[in-house]
Amino acid sequence: MNTTLFLFVLAALVAAASAYQPLAKAPTAFKPVSRLTPVEAPTSKPVPSAALAGAFTSLAPLAAHADTVDESQVIGLGVGLVACIVSLAVGFTIGYGTLTKP
C-alpha cells in the first residue's frame, strides 16, 4: 500500500513539474496580413444536406432498434436535446451581454 501511494505521489509530482518546463523552441511569429495569399469566396450556396445527414445519423440507433424503443426514451431524448440547445442559447446571450439590462 505504501509503495503504491509513494509511486502515485511521485508520478503526480513529476507530471506537475514537467508542466512548467520551458519550451524546446521559441514560438514562431505570425506573418503580416499583407503577405498572406487572398482566399477566394466560395461560389456555391451552402447545401443543407450536411445538417440533414447529421440529424439522420443521430436517429440511426433508434431506427436500428425500433422494436425495443419505448415512447419514454424518445421523449427523454427530445427533452435532453431541447435542454442542451436552450442552455447553449442562454450561455451565448449572457456571454455576449445581450441578456443583461442596460
Secondary structure as UniProt FT lines:
FT   HELIX           2..19
FT   HELIX           33..35
FT   HELIX           49..58
FT   HELIX           60..64
FT   TURN            65..68
FT   HELIX           71..96
//
